[in-house]
């Protein structure tokens, strides 16, 4: 749960944020390891973003729409039909997310990504930017990210 990439954007949605994230991840030292998959929420889904991930040799797990919680027992254990060869990107992603491996990987968001933002908001008390101007907001978010990482590294040390 260490932040290895963070940035601020003025985009009204997340559809344009995969590309800068992938570029930043590519510039990280190899000693940190290789990114093999990206887990993002439905706001990041687009054909373009899936293509960016595949070109970077990173497996995207991005639902094309909001997934409902708590599937029924029938839905959870239903036999999955094979994916047609001519399936579009949305169908391929839905299929991938319904496989056992896809569900296990995507479920990791609950214990890796989401707690970070919850703790930053509720424990550290960062609920809104206090500074104005894009450059100031970038600095403020960088400071919050560093504070999170220091907090996390201290917790891991113990």
KAJO-V860830 format. One record per helix or strand of 3 or more residues. SS is the DSSP state (A for helix, B for strand). FROM is the first residue (numbers start at 0). LEN is the number of residues. If there is no record, write none. Layout:
ss/from/len
SS/FROM/LEN
SS/FROM/LEN
This chain:
ss/from/len
A/13/13
A/29/3
B/36/4
A/41/3
A/46/9
B/58/4
A/72/5
A/88/10
A/99/8
A/108/4
A/113/9
A/133/24
